[in-house]
């Protein structure tokens, strides 16, 4: 069942669209912007949202995009109201291993995001949302993607070809 209303510019809203509500609520969560404490920023500002496969079928990528864009807009205003004038970035990625969408805010510019792996920046948010919605088995790794571990793999954190695809929005004072 869908209801129409003033949900992100008059688009169709789903009465049971928990994911969209959770994305909107990210903008109201506690926010730490402190360039001297980036580990605290990462811990306090990183959020994970997901939903059932059934709800995924009822959502569109454009609804998810609108929710995250609205969230970024609210965060931009919140950061300005703090009087912070430095760089700040809100960013979103699909965590394929967990089957979730993740987002965070940092006082770093977008080309310095705090990932331990390679990052592909400026991926369209609609692409990330579509990838999330099409994930047929969120949080599960198929057998053909697994390989036998050897003693030499102990120190390997991630495969060399692993890339985190990220959408960013500048939300800081320097834009």
Helices and strands as residue ranges (DSSP letters): E 2-7, E 11-14, H 18-26, H 38-45, E 47-49, H 53-58, H 61-81, E 89-95, E 100-106, G 110-112, E 118-120, H 125-134, G 143-145, G 151-153, E 163-170
